[in-house]
């Protein structure tokens, strides 16, 4: 009976985590370059607490990111850019370089090309400054009028490296990055990549998660009631 309670409790935790991720997805349905999160459940084996004891298994709930390309949205802003293919824009922050698919760029007071977080976008590994009219070519070259001032740094995590979310639509690649090979990804100016979250699909998943949580909750209540009755009967026999 205790195992039934533990199993139901773990199932409830999984559904709570699913609900959190779905709520976050819905909150970012209009965020440029946002990638959908979904729950990832794994079974872990815990070592016995004492020698000779039995190993126990438990569920671990994490998250994974969908890599599906988001819809391309025309903005008319020549400094906006969308990536068609693999990779991320590179952004300079006080905490080190960060990655983003959000190409809704703007110019700062000193002419620096800025990410929506307010941090400089990197071109050839350095911030880029535009003094006249800026535009972006399909290979990522940034123009100041007719003069090239840099090429947008399009990178990806090294193979096997995880991406960590750091807020402001920015990601960290603690394992390092590598340039995306030339010609593999196209930079589309005057557009941004929309969120790949489908609102209706997320709402349906939220209902499913809620129902699954309710079922696990009822199972836990039933196991608790059965355990309580058993304890009461044992107490009555001993009396």
N, CA and C of each residue as an Amber inpcrd file, in Angstrom:
protein
   717
   0.8180000  -1.2120000   0.0000000   0.0000000   0.0000000   0.0000000
   0.8580000   1.2720000   0.0000000   1.9890000   1.1900000   0.7520000
   2.9010000   2.3260000   0.7660000   3.4460000   2.5780000  -0.6360000
   3.7610000   1.4930000  -1.3450000   4.2610000   1.6330000  -2.7180000
   3.2240000   2.2820000  -3.6280000   1.9520000   1.9520000  -3.3970000
   0.8820000   2.5590000  -4.1990000   0.8210000   4.0600000  -3.9550000
   1.0010000   4.4650000  -2.6920000   1.0070000   5.8950000  -2.3620000
   2.2030000   6.5910000  -3.0190000   3.3700000   5.9380000  -2.9480000
   4.5660000   6.5240000  -3.5530000   4.4090000   6.6470000  -5.0660000
   3.8680000   5.6050000  -5.6820000   3.6700000   5.6220000  -7.1330000
   2.7110000   6.7330000  -7.5470000   1.6300000   6.8860000  -6.7960000
   0.6570000   7.9390000  -7.1070000   1.2730000   9.3150000  -6.9120000
   2.0810000   9.4510000  -5.8500000   2.7350000  10.7310000  -5.5910000
   3.6850000  11.1180000  -6.7100000   4.4480000  10.1450000  -7.2010000
   5.3670000  10.4230000  -8.3130000   4.5970000  10.8010000  -9.5760000
   3.4900000  10.1130000  -9.8170000   2.6700000  10.4270000 -10.9920000
   2.1250000  11.8490000 -10.9050000   1.7480000  12.2660000  -9.7010000
   1.2490000  13.6300000  -9.5150000   2.3610000  14.6480000  -9.7760000
   3.5900000  14.3380000  -9.3370000   4.7130000  15.2410000  -9.5770000
   4.9860000  15.4030000 -11.0700000   4.8970000  14.3010000 -11.8010000
   5.1070000  14.3490000 -13.2500000   4.0860000  15.2720000 -13.9060000
   2.8310000  15.1300000 -13.5220000   1.7790000  15.9430000 -14.1410000
   1.8840000  17.4100000 -13.7360000   2.3300000  17.6700000 -12.5060000
   2.5470000  19.0560000 -12.0880000   3.6470000  19.6970000 -12.9360000
   4.7130000  18.9400000 -13.1810000   5.8020000  19.4590000 -14.0060000
   5.3230000  19.6970000 -15.4320000   4.5340000  18.7780000 -15.9630000
   3.9590000  18.9690000 -17.2970000   3.1470000  20.2590000 -17.3460000
   2.3370000  20.4770000 -16.3090000   1.4900000  21.6720000 -16.2550000
   2.3470000  22.9380000 -16.2500000   3.4460000  22.9380000 -15.4750000
   4.3320000  24.0990000 -15.4150000   4.9300000  24.4090000 -16.7860000
   5.3840000  23.3750000 -17.4740000   5.9990000  23.5720000 -18.7840000
   4.9870000  24.0620000 -19.8150000   3.7840000  23.4980000 -19.7650000
   2.7340000  23.9250000 -20.6990000   2.3670000  25.3820000 -20.4530000
   2.2590000  25.7680000 -19.1730000   1.9370000  27.1580000 -18.8360000
   3.0260000  28.0940000 -19.3620000   4.2850000  27.6740000 -19.2450000
   5.3890000  28.4820000 -19.7560000   5.3370000  28.5840000 -21.2820000
   4.9920000  27.4870000 -21.9340000   4.8550000  27.5100000 -23.3960000
   3.7750000  28.4990000 -23.8260000   2.6360000  28.4450000 -23.1540000
   1.5270000  29.3370000 -23.5060000   1.8920000  30.8010000 -23.2710000
   2.6900000  31.0580000 -22.2360000   3.1040000  32.4320000 -21.9480000
   4.0460000  32.9700000 -23.0270000   4.6480000  32.0640000 -23.8050000
   5.6080000  32.4780000 -24.8330000   5.1310000  32.1810000 -26.2470000
   3.8190000  32.0670000 -26.4180000   3.2860000  31.7200000 -27.7330000
   3.5660000  32.8130000 -28.7700000   3.8060000  34.0520000 -28.3220000
   4.1080000  35.1440000 -29.2600000   5.5620000  35.6130000 -29.1540000
   6.3920000  34.9020000 -28.4120000   7.7910000  35.2950000 -28.2360000
   8.6280000  34.8480000 -29.4370000   9.2740000  35.7750000 -30.1530000
  10.0650000  35.3960000 -31.3300000  11.1520000  34.3740000 -30.9870000
  11.2490000  33.3420000 -31.8100000  12.3160000  32.3600000 -31.6490000
  12.1700000  31.4110000 -30.4830000  11.0480000  31.4920000 -29.7500000
  10.8870000  30.6080000 -28.5850000  10.6600000  29.1740000 -29.0380000
  11.2990000  28.2360000 -28.3280000  11.1530000  26.8150000 -28.6280000
  10.3860000  26.1230000 -27.5030000   9.3940000  25.3550000 -27.9010000
   8.5240000  24.6440000 -26.9660000   9.3100000  23.7040000 -26.0500000
   8.8770000  23.6810000 -24.7760000   9.4300000  22.7570000 -23.7880000
   8.4480000  21.6220000 -23.5490000   8.9560000  20.4490000 -23.3060000
   8.0720000  19.3490000 -22.9300000   8.7520000  18.4980000 -21.8630000
   7.9290000  17.8320000 -21.0550000   8.4520000  17.0280000 -19.9500000
   9.1620000  15.7920000 -20.4710000  10.2310000  15.4490000 -19.7960000
  10.9940000  14.2500000 -20.1340000  11.1510000  13.4270000 -18.8550000
  10.5380000  12.2580000 -18.8530000  10.5240000  11.4150000 -17.6590000
  11.5340000  10.2870000 -17.8180000  12.3580000  10.1120000 -16.7990000
  13.3520000   9.0340000 -16.8090000  13.2630000   8.2700000 -15.4980000
  13.6280000   7.0150000 -15.5470000  13.6210000   6.1850000 -14.3460000
  15.0490000   6.0370000 -13.8390000  15.2490000   6.4060000 -12.5690000
  16.5730000   6.3240000 -11.9690000  16.5980000   5.2230000 -10.9180000
  17.7390000   4.6030000 -10.7560000  17.9130000   3.5760000  -9.7290000
  18.7450000   4.1550000  -8.5970000  18.1550000   4.2040000  -7.4040000
  18.8450000   4.7320000  -6.2320000  19.5450000   3.5940000  -5.4960000
  20.7570000   3.8550000  -5.0270000  21.5110000   2.8440000  -4.2980000
  20.8570000   2.5700000  -2.9460000  20.9590000   1.3340000  -2.4390000
  20.3620000   1.0070000  -1.1420000  20.9670000   1.8410000  -0.0230000
  20.1320000   2.2010000   0.9510000  20.5970000   3.0300000   2.0630000
  21.5690000   2.2810000   2.9620000  21.4370000   0.9530000   3.0430000
  22.3000000   0.1470000   3.9010000  22.8350000  -1.0390000   3.1090000
  24.0030000  -1.5580000   3.4860000  24.5570000  -2.7330000   2.7960000
  23.5770000  -3.9000000   2.8100000  23.4180000  -4.5150000   1.6510000
  22.4980000  -5.6370000   1.5590000  21.0670000  -5.2360000   1.2850000
  20.7870000  -3.9430000   1.3290000  19.4300000  -3.4690000   1.0720000
  19.1070000  -3.5020000  -0.4120000  17.8520000  -3.3740000  -0.7090000
  17.4050000  -3.4230000  -2.1040000  17.4890000  -2.0340000  -2.7410000
  17.9360000  -2.0040000  -3.9800000  17.9580000  -0.7450000  -4.7240000
  16.5270000  -0.3420000  -5.0620000  16.2800000   0.9380000  -5.0670000
  14.9360000   1.4330000  -5.3690000  14.9670000   2.2340000  -6.6650000
  13.8180000   2.2820000  -7.3190000  13.7000000   3.0430000  -8.5550000
  12.7650000   4.2260000  -8.3380000  13.1000000   5.3160000  -8.9800000
  12.2560000   6.4980000  -8.8610000  12.2210000   7.2390000 -10.1930000
  11.1720000   8.0240000 -10.3630000  11.0190000   8.7870000 -11.5940000
  11.6980000  10.1370000 -11.4560000  12.4120000  10.5250000 -12.4830000
  13.0300000  11.8380000 -12.5420000  12.3740000  12.6140000 -13.6780000
  11.9100000  13.8190000 -13.3750000  11.2070000  14.6220000 -14.3780000
  12.0590000  15.8210000 -14.7760000  12.4640000  15.8610000 -16.0260000
  13.2100000  16.9920000 -16.5440000  12.4550000  17.6260000 -17.6980000
  13.1590000  18.3600000 -18.5060000  12.5150000  18.9850000 -19.6660000
  13.4370000  18.9020000 -20.8700000  12.8490000  18.9170000 -22.0320000
  13.5850000  18.9210000 -23.2940000  12.9840000  20.0050000 -24.1840000
  13.7450000  20.4280000 -25.1650000  13.3220000  21.5160000 -26.0400000
  13.0610000  21.0100000 -27.4480000  11.9320000  21.4170000 -27.9980000
  11.6020000  21.0690000 -29.3820000  12.4910000  21.8740000 -30.3300000
  13.0220000  21.2200000 -31.3420000  13.8820000  21.9060000 -32.3130000
  13.1390000  22.2490000 -33.6060000  11.8220000  22.0740000 -33.6050000
  11.0230000  22.3470000 -34.8040000  11.1230000  23.8300000 -35.1870000
  11.3220000  24.0960000 -36.4500000  11.4010000  25.4720000 -36.9430000
  10.0800000  26.1880000 -36.7180000  10.1410000  27.4100000 -36.1800000
   8.9420000  28.2110000 -35.9930000   8.5410000  28.8920000 -37.2900000
   7.3190000  29.4170000 -37.3670000   6.8660000  30.0920000 -38.5880000
   7.6300000  31.3900000 -38.8270000   7.8590000  31.7210000 -40.0830000
   8.5510000  32.9610000 -40.4200000   7.5410000  34.0920000 -40.5510000
   7.8340000  35.2050000 -39.8940000   6.9240000  36.3480000 -39.8810000
   7.6320000  37.5680000 -40.4520000   7.0150000  38.1860000 -41.4600000
   7.5910000  39.3790000 -42.0740000   7.3400000  40.5900000 -41.1780000
   8.3900000  41.4060000 -40.9550000   8.2610000  42.5780000 -40.0840000
   8.4740000  43.8910000 -40.8270000   9.1790000  43.8440000 -41.9510000
   9.4830000  45.0750000 -42.6700000  10.6780000  45.8140000 -42.1020000
  11.2110000  45.3530000 -40.9740000  12.3910000  45.9790000 -40.3790000
  13.6420000  45.3290000 -40.9760000  14.4670000  46.0840000 -41.7070000
  15.6400000  45.4900000 -42.3710000  16.6780000  44.9290000 -41.4080000
  16.5680000  45.2750000 -40.1280000  17.5270000  44.7740000 -39.1470000
  17.0340000  43.5180000 -38.4330000  15.7820000  43.1490000 -38.6430000
  15.2930000  41.8830000 -38.0890000  15.8670000  40.7400000 -38.9130000
  16.0570000  39.5990000 -38.2650000  16.6280000  38.4580000 -38.9860000
  16.0780000  37.1500000 -38.4340000  15.8100000  36.2270000 -39.3320000
  15.3470000  34.8870000 -38.9520000  16.3310000  33.8640000 -39.4950000
  16.5540000  32.8240000 -38.7260000  17.4310000  31.7430000 -39.1690000
  16.5920000  30.6360000 -39.7860000  16.9160000  30.2760000 -41.0100000
  16.2720000  29.1460000 -41.6730000  17.2740000  27.9990000 -41.6610000
  17.1180000  27.1280000 -40.6700000  18.0600000  26.0350000 -40.5080000
  18.6070000  25.9940000 -39.0960000  19.7010000  25.2880000 -38.9360000
  20.2960000  25.0530000 -37.6260000  21.0250000  26.2910000 -37.1120000
  21.2010000  26.3630000 -35.7890000  22.0420000  27.3960000 -35.2090000
  21.3000000  28.4630000 -34.4290000  22.1020000  29.3510000 -33.8350000
  21.5920000  30.4300000 -32.9900000  22.4240000  31.6830000 -33.2310000
  21.7910000  32.8390000 -33.0420000  22.5430000  34.0820000 -33.0040000
  23.3410000  34.0960000 -31.7010000  24.4630000  34.8000000 -31.7220000
  25.2850000  34.9060000 -30.5190000  25.1370000  36.3120000 -29.9450000
  24.9260000  36.3750000 -28.6360000  24.6540000  37.6410000 -27.9500000
  25.6540000  37.8100000 -26.8100000  26.1860000  39.0170000 -26.6750000
  27.1320000  39.3030000 -25.5910000  26.3660000  39.7780000 -24.3530000
  26.6380000  39.1630000 -23.1960000  26.0050000  39.5800000 -21.9440000
  27.0870000  39.7400000 -20.8810000  26.7730000  40.4100000 -19.7620000
  27.7550000  40.5380000 -18.6750000  28.2030000  39.1910000 -18.1150000
  27.3840000  38.1490000 -18.3130000  27.7110000  36.8160000 -17.8000000
  28.3520000  35.9180000 -18.8500000  28.7190000  36.4950000 -19.9740000
  29.3270000  35.6980000 -21.0330000  28.4160000  35.5790000 -22.2360000
  28.8790000  34.9520000 -23.3000000  28.0660000  34.8290000 -24.5150000
  26.8380000  33.9600000 -24.2940000  25.7480000  34.3500000 -24.9200000
  24.5010000  33.5950000 -24.8550000  23.9950000  33.3850000 -26.2800000
  23.0860000  32.4320000 -26.4350000  22.5330000  32.0990000 -27.7470000
  21.0500000  32.4210000 -27.7920000  20.5390000  32.7020000 -28.9840000
  19.1110000  32.9920000 -29.1340000  18.6840000  32.8080000 -30.5880000
  17.4360000  32.3790000 -30.7680000  16.8300000  32.3400000 -32.1090000
  16.0100000  33.6090000 -32.3430000  15.9270000  34.4610000 -31.3480000
  15.1520000  35.6980000 -31.4360000  15.9330000  36.7270000 -32.2400000
  15.4450000  37.0240000 -33.4360000  16.1280000  37.9740000 -34.3040000
  15.4230000  39.3110000 -34.4270000  14.6090000  39.6680000 -33.4280000
  13.9500000  40.9810000 -33.4330000  14.9540000  42.0120000 -32.9160000
  15.8460000  42.4410000 -33.8090000  16.9440000  43.3190000 -33.4210000
  16.5490000  44.7970000 -33.5220000  17.3350000  45.6210000 -32.8430000
  17.1230000  47.0730000 -32.8980000  18.4750000  47.7540000 -32.7320000
  18.5000000  49.0570000 -32.9310000  19.7280000  49.8250000 -32.7470000
  19.6870000  50.5570000 -31.4190000  20.7930000  50.4880000 -30.6800000
  20.9000000  51.2150000 -29.4300000  21.2740000  52.6670000 -29.6740000
  21.3510000  53.4790000 -28.6140000  21.6670000  54.9080000 -28.7610000
  23.0030000  55.1760000 -29.4540000  23.9610000  54.2460000 -29.2780000
  25.2800000  54.4390000 -29.9030000  25.4340000  53.6820000 -31.2140000
  24.2980000  53.1650000 -31.7400000  24.3250000  52.4750000 -33.0200000
  24.6200000  50.9940000 -32.9500000  24.7420000  50.4430000 -31.7430000
  24.9930000  49.0080000 -31.6190000  23.7430000  48.2100000 -31.9730000
  23.9410000  47.0900000 -32.6610000  22.8430000  46.1820000 -32.9780000
  22.5300000  45.3830000 -31.7190000  21.2700000  45.4840000 -31.2590000
  20.8970000  44.8990000 -29.9730000  19.8630000  43.7890000 -30.1110000
  20.0110000  42.7900000 -29.2560000  19.0130000  41.7300000 -29.0760000
  17.8520000  42.3120000 -28.2780000  16.7040000  41.6410000 -28.2760000
  15.5350000  42.1500000 -27.5440000  15.7900000  42.2640000 -26.0470000
  16.8100000  41.5720000 -25.5320000  17.1690000  41.6660000 -24.1120000
  17.9420000  42.9400000 -23.8080000  18.3320000  43.6810000 -24.8580000
  19.1240000  44.8910000 -24.6740000  20.6170000  44.6520000 -24.7540000
  21.0210000  43.4090000 -24.9770000  22.4430000  43.0660000 -25.0850000
  22.9010000  43.0940000 -26.5450000  24.1880000  43.3840000 -26.7680000
  24.7020000  43.4710000 -28.1440000  24.6840000  42.1290000 -28.8750000
  24.2910000  42.1760000 -30.1330000  24.3720000  41.0120000 -31.0130000
  25.7990000  40.9520000 -31.5590000  26.3580000  39.7470000 -31.6230000
  27.7410000  39.6060000 -32.0780000  27.8190000  39.3010000 -33.5710000
  28.7810000  39.9420000 -34.2120000  29.1000000  39.6790000 -35.6150000
  30.6010000  39.4450000 -35.6750000  31.0010000  38.2910000 -36.1830000
  32.4180000  37.9030000 -36.1660000  32.9760000  37.9310000 -34.7460000
  32.1170000  37.6160000 -33.7740000  32.5570000  37.5230000 -32.3840000
  32.6020000  38.8270000 -31.6270000  32.2110000  39.9410000 -32.2480000
  32.2600000  41.2480000 -31.5900000  30.9610000  42.0100000 -31.8240000
  30.6200000  42.9680000 -30.9280000  29.4440000  43.8100000 -31.1650000
  29.6110000  44.5770000 -32.4710000  28.4950000  44.8420000 -33.1270000
  28.5440000  45.5410000 -34.4120000  27.8310000  46.8840000 -34.2750000
  28.4200000  47.9160000 -34.8900000  27.8760000  49.2660000 -34.7830000
  27.5010000  49.7790000 -36.1730000  26.3180000  50.3950000 -36.2650000
  25.8100000  50.9220000 -37.5390000  25.6000000  52.4250000 -37.3960000
  26.1750000  53.2000000 -38.3100000  26.1090000  54.6570000 -38.2130000
  25.0960000  55.2720000 -39.1680000  24.7510000  54.5640000 -40.2540000
  23.7950000  55.1350000 -41.2220000  22.5590000  54.2420000 -41.2830000
  22.3070000  53.6490000 -42.4490000  21.1610000  52.7550000 -42.6200000
  21.6650000  51.3150000 -42.6490000  21.1530000  50.4970000 -41.7410000
  21.6280000  49.1240000 -41.6480000  20.7550000  48.1450000 -42.4100000
  21.3780000  47.0680000 -42.8470000  20.6500000  45.9740000 -43.4860000
  21.4680000  44.6970000 -43.3180000  20.8320000  43.5560000 -43.6070000
  21.4780000  42.2580000 -43.4150000  21.3230000  41.4210000 -44.6820000
  22.4240000  40.8310000 -45.1440000  22.4200000  39.9830000 -46.3360000
  22.1100000  38.5280000 -45.9680000  21.7320000  37.6990000 -46.9570000
  21.3760000  36.2990000 -46.6860000  22.4770000  35.4660000 -46.0300000
  23.7370000  35.8790000 -46.1920000  24.8220000  35.1280000 -45.5480000
  25.1250000  35.6560000 -44.1490000  24.3020000  36.6310000 -43.6850000
  24.4830000  37.1810000 -42.3460000  25.3560000  38.4100000 -42.2810000
  25.8700000  38.8640000 -43.4240000  26.6970000  40.0730000 -43.4360000
  25.8480000  41.2940000 -43.0880000  26.3310000  42.0940000 -42.1450000
  25.6300000  43.3120000 -41.7300000  26.2280000  44.4910000 -42.4930000
  25.3620000  45.2790000 -43.1100000  25.8110000  46.4430000 -43.8750000
  25.4810000  47.7310000 -43.1420000  26.4250000  48.6620000 -43.1870000
  26.1990000  50.0310000 -42.7240000  26.1830000  50.8680000 -43.9940000
  24.9710000  51.1120000 -44.5180000  24.8700000  51.6650000 -45.8620000
  25.2760000  50.5730000 -46.8390000  26.3490000  50.8210000 -47.6080000
  26.8750000  49.8010000 -48.5240000  28.1370000  49.1380000 -47.9710000
  28.5120000  49.5010000 -46.7630000  29.7870000  49.0290000 -46.2020000
  29.5730000  47.8530000 -45.2500000  30.1960000  46.6970000 -45.5100000
  30.0930000  45.5670000 -44.5850000  30.8000000  45.9000000 -43.2650000
  30.1230000  45.6490000 -42.1590000  30.7230000  45.9290000 -40.8460000
  30.8500000  44.6660000 -39.9990000  30.5080000  43.5330000 -40.5570000
  30.6240000  42.2820000 -39.8120000  29.6260000  41.2670000 -40.3250000
  29.8210000  40.0510000 -39.8720000  28.9190000  38.9710000 -40.2540000
  28.3470000  38.3380000 -38.9960000  27.0260000  38.2680000 -38.9220000
  26.3770000  37.7390000 -37.7290000  26.9660000  36.3830000 -37.3450000
  27.3000000  36.2490000 -36.0740000  27.8360000  34.9820000 -35.5770000
  26.6880000  33.9930000 -35.4070000  26.6570000  32.9710000 -36.2350000
  25.6410000  31.9170000 -36.1390000  26.3570000  30.6510000 -35.6760000
  26.0250000  30.2170000 -34.4720000  26.7400000  29.0940000 -33.8540000
  25.7490000  28.0550000 -33.3510000  26.2800000  26.9230000 -32.9160000
  25.4610000  25.8830000 -32.3070000  26.2870000  25.2050000 -31.2130000
  25.6270000  24.5630000 -30.2510000  26.3770000  23.8680000 -29.2020000
  27.2040000  22.7350000 -29.8150000  28.3510000  22.4660000 -29.2220000
  29.1380000  21.3290000 -29.6920000  28.3410000  20.0520000 -29.4470000
  28.6020000  19.0370000 -30.2260000  27.8400000  17.7880000 -30.1440000
  27.8000000  17.2510000 -28.7150000  26.5860000  16.9440000 -28.2640000
  26.4060000  16.3710000 -26.9320000  26.2830000  17.3900000 -25.8250000
  26.4210000  18.6760000 -26.1510000  26.3430000  19.7250000 -25.1310000
  24.8990000  20.1680000 -24.9310000  24.5300000  20.3610000 -23.6750000
  23.1650000  20.7850000 -23.3540000  23.0430000  22.3040000 -23.4540000
  21.8100000  22.7720000 -23.5950000  21.5100000  24.2000000 -23.5730000
  20.7190000  24.5150000 -22.3140000  21.1140000  25.5750000 -21.6230000
  20.4370000  25.9880000 -20.4020000  19.7330000  27.3160000 -20.6360000
  18.4800000  27.4130000 -20.2100000  17.7270000  28.6620000 -20.3740000
  18.1390000  29.6520000 -19.2910000  18.3990000  30.8940000 -19.7100000
  18.8710000  31.9170000 -18.7870000  17.9780000  33.1530000 -18.7490000
  16.7490000  33.0450000 -19.2210000  15.8450000  34.1870000 -19.2010000
  16.0970000  35.1360000 -20.3570000  15.1540000  36.0390000 -20.5920000
  15.2440000  37.0260000 -21.6750000  15.4110000  36.3700000 -23.0420000
  14.8780000  35.1500000 -23.1920000  14.9530000  34.4210000 -24.4630000
  16.3990000  34.1290000 -24.8600000  17.2380000  33.9040000 -23.8430000
  18.6490000  33.6090000 -24.0570000  18.9820000  32.2200000 -23.5280000
  19.9480000  31.5760000 -24.1590000  20.3830000  30.2370000 -23.7700000
  21.8870000  30.2370000 -23.5350000  22.3210000  29.3600000 -22.6440000
  23.7520000  29.1940000 -22.3930000  24.1790000  27.8060000 -22.8590000
  25.3430000  27.7420000 -23.4810000  25.9210000  26.4570000 -23.8960000
  27.1920000  26.2360000 -23.0830000  27.0710000  25.6780000 -21.8640000
  28.2510000  25.5270000 -21.0020000  29.3280000  24.6310000 -21.5970000
  28.9500000  23.7580000 -22.5250000  29.9280000  22.8710000 -23.1530000
  30.6490000  23.4950000 -24.3300000  30.3040000  24.7510000 -24.6520000
  30.9510000  25.4280000 -25.7640000  30.1260000  25.3890000 -27.0420000
  30.5310000  26.1990000 -28.0070000  29.8200000  26.2880000 -29.2870000
  30.7990000  26.1240000 -30.4460000  30.2320000  25.9520000 -31.6200000
  31.0160000  25.8850000 -32.8520000  30.2470000  26.6250000 -33.9420000
  30.9340000  27.2210000 -34.9080000  30.2340000  27.9290000 -35.9870000
  29.4260000  26.9560000 -36.8410000  28.2700000  27.4040000 -37.2840000
  27.4960000  26.6150000 -38.2420000  28.1820000  26.7550000 -39.6010000
  28.4730000  25.6510000 -40.2780000  29.1690000  25.7310000 -41.5750000
  28.4600000  26.6580000 -42.5620000  29.2520000  27.3800000 -43.3230000
  28.7110000  28.3280000 -44.3000000  27.8050000  27.6130000 -45.2970000
  26.6410000  28.2140000 -45.5560000  25.6860000  27.6570000 -46.5020000
  24.6940000  26.6940000 -45.8850000  24.9290000  26.2950000 -44.6340000
  24.0220000  25.3370000 -43.9930000  22.7600000  26.0180000 -43.4700000
  22.8980000  27.2770000 -43.0530000  21.7700000  28.0380000 -42.5140000
  21.6600000  29.3710000 -43.2380000  20.4520000  29.7420000 -43.5900000
  20.2190000  31.0100000 -44.2900000  19.6920000  32.0510000 -43.3140000
  20.1810000  33.2760000 -43.4550000  19.7090000  34.3980000 -42.6400000
  18.7280000  35.2100000 -43.4810000  17.4870000  35.2940000 -43.0230000
  16.4420000  36.0050000 -43.7650000  16.1790000  37.3550000 -43.1060000
  16.5470000  38.4340000 -43.7890000  16.3630000  39.7780000 -43.2510000
  14.9140000  40.2280000 -43.3820000  14.4970000  41.1210000 -42.4880000
  13.1380000  41.6460000 -42.5290000  12.0970000  40.6740000 -42.0210000
  12.5470000  39.5990000 -41.3780000  11.6350000  38.6010000 -40.8210000
  12.1410000  38.1530000 -39.4530000  11.2440000  37.5770000 -38.6910000
  11.6440000  36.9120000 -37.4550000  11.0130000  35.5290000 -37.4310000
  11.6460000  34.6320000 -36.7330000  11.0740000  33.3080000 -36.5370000
  10.1140000  33.3750000 -35.3570000   8.8740000  32.9870000 -35.5830000
   7.9010000  32.9970000 -34.5060000   8.0940000  31.8210000 -33.5610000
   7.3800000  31.8460000 -32.4660000   7.3960000  30.7330000 -31.5130000
   6.8590000  29.4750000 -32.1920000   7.4320000  28.3190000 -31.8590000
   6.9180000  27.0700000 -32.4400000   5.8520000  26.4250000 -31.5560000
   5.3340000  27.2040000 -30.6110000   4.2630000  26.7200000 -29.7280000
   2.9170000  26.8370000 -30.4340000   2.1500000  25.7440000 -30.4520000
   0.7870000  25.7480000 -30.9800000  -0.1660000  25.8620000 -29.7930000
  -0.8400000  27.0110000 -29.6790000  -1.6590000  27.2910000 -28.4990000
  -2.7460000  26.2400000 -28.2710000  -3.4470000  25.8550000 -29.3280000
  -4.5410000  24.8830000 -29.1780000  -3.9970000  23.5450000 -28.6860000
  -2.8830000  23.1330000 -29.2580000  -2.2570000  21.8700000 -28.8560000
  -1.8520000  21.9060000 -27.3860000  -1.3280000  23.0610000 -26.9430000
  -0.9200000  23.1920000 -25.5420000  -2.1230000  23.1570000 -24.6020000
  -3.2260000  23.7750000 -25.0170000  -4.4340000  23.7580000 -24.1870000
  -4.9590000  22.3320000 -24.0230000  -4.9290000  21.5700000 -25.1100000
  -5.3670000  20.1690000 -25.0450000  -4.4570000  19.3800000 -24.1120000
  -3.1370000  19.6080000 -24.2180000  -2.1890000  18.9120000 -23.3500000
  -2.3840000  19.3010000 -21.8900000  -2.7480000  20.5580000 -21.6530000
  -2.9770000  21.0010000 -20.2800000  -4.1800000  20.2770000 -19.6740000
  -5.2320000  20.1120000 -20.4680000  -6.4160000  19.3830000 -19.9910000
  -6.0460000  17.9330000 -19.6870000  -5.2510000  17.3290000 -20.5620000
  -4.8260000  15.9490000 -20.3430000  -3.9880000  15.8230000 -19.0750000
  -3.0950000  16.7800000 -18.8610000  -2.2520000  16.7490000 -17.6650000
  -3.0980000  16.8980000 -16.4070000  -4.1030000  17.7690000 -16.4720000
  -4.9830000  17.9780000 -15.3180000  -5.7660000  16.7060000 -15.0010000
  -6.2750000  16.0550000 -16.0350000  -7.0420000  14.8250000 -15.8200000
  -6.1540000  13.7060000 -15.2800000  -4.9340000  13.6060000 -15.8050000
  -4.0040000  12.5900000 -15.3190000  -3.6410000  12.8550000 -13.8590000
  -3.5050000  14.1300000 -13.5060000  -3.2190000  14.4890000 -12.1090000
  -4.3850000  14.0810000 -11.2080000  -5.6010000  14.3610000 -11.6750000
  -6.7850000  13.9900000 -10.8940000  -6.8550000  12.4820000 -10.6730000
  -6.5560000  11.7030000 -11.7110000  -6.5890000  10.2470000 -11.5930000
  -5.5580000   9.7580000 -10.5770000  -4.3560000  10.3230000 -10.6270000
  -3.3120000   9.9400000  -9.6730000  -3.6980000  10.3490000  -8.2590000
  -4.3430000  11.5050000  -8.1480000  -4.7860000  11.9820000  -6.8360000
  -5.8470000  11.0540000  -6.2490000  -6.7800000  10.6140000  -7.0830000
  -7.8170000   9.6890000  -6.6200000  -7.2160000   8.3420000  -6.2250000
  -6.2130000   7.8930000  -6.9900000  -5.5440000   6.6320000  -6.6570000
  -4.8250000   6.7500000  -5.3250000  -4.2050000   7.8970000  -5.0880000
  -3.5210000   8.1160000  -3.8110000  -4.5180000   8.1430000  -2.6600000
  -5.6630000   8.7740000  -2.8820000  -6.6910000   8.8380000  -1.8390000
  -7.2370000   7.4490000  -1.5350000  -7.4470000   6.6400000  -2.5880000
  -7.9510000   5.2790000  -2.3890000  -6.9470000   4.4360000  -1.6120000
  -5.6580000   4.5730000  -1.9540000  -4.6240000   3.8250000  -1.2360000
  -4.5390000   4.2700000   0.2130000  -4.6790000   5.5610000   0.4400000
  -4.6420000   6.0930000   1.8040000  -5.8270000   5.5860000   2.6190000
  -7.0070000   5.5590000   2.0110000  -8.1970000   5.0620000   2.7120000
  -8.0410000   3.5840000   3.0650000  -7.5210000   2.8090000   2.1220000
  -7.3240000   1.3780000   2.3620000  -6.3240000   1.1480000   3.4880000
  -5.2410000   1.9380000   3.4800000  -4.2310000   1.8170000   4.5270000
  -4.8050000   2.1970000   5.8810000  -5.6140000   3.2430000   5.9120000
  -6.2220000   3.6780000   7.1750000  -7.1420000   2.6060000   7.7410000
  -7.9570000   1.9950000   6.8720000  -8.8640000   0.9320000   7.3240000
  -8.0720000  -0.2520000   7.8650000  -6.9740000  -0.6030000   7.1720000
  -6.1490000  -1.7270000   7.6190000  -5.5520000  -1.4560000   8.9890000
  -5.0720000  -0.2410000   9.1970000  -4.4960000   0.1300000  10.4940000
  -5.5560000   0.0850000  11.5860000  -6.7590000   0.5650000  11.2780000
  -7.8420000   0.5480000  12.2630000  -8.2190000  -0.8830000  12.6440000
  -8.2150000  -1.7740000  11.6580000  -8.5600000  -3.1750000  11.9330000
  -7.4960000  -3.8510000  12.7920000  -6.2280000  -3.5530000  12.4920000
  -5.1520000  -4.1140000  13.3120000  -5.2740000  -3.6220000  14.7470000
  -5.5880000  -2.3480000  14.8770000  -5.7630000  -1.7910000  16.2170000
  -6.9230000  -2.4270000  16.9480000  -8.0240000  -2.7070000  16.2230000
  -9.2020000  -3.3180000  16.8510000  -8.9040000  -4.7450000  17.2990000
  -8.1310000  -5.4920000  16.5020000  -7.7830000  -6.8800000  16.8520000
  -6.9210000  -6.9070000  18.1010000  -5.9480000  -5.9960000  18.1780000
  -5.0600000  -5.9550000  19.3360000  -5.8010000  -5.5400000  20.6000000
  -6.8400000  -4.7160000  20.4300000  -7.6220000  -4.2830000  21.5940000
  -8.4290000  -5.4560000  22.1430000
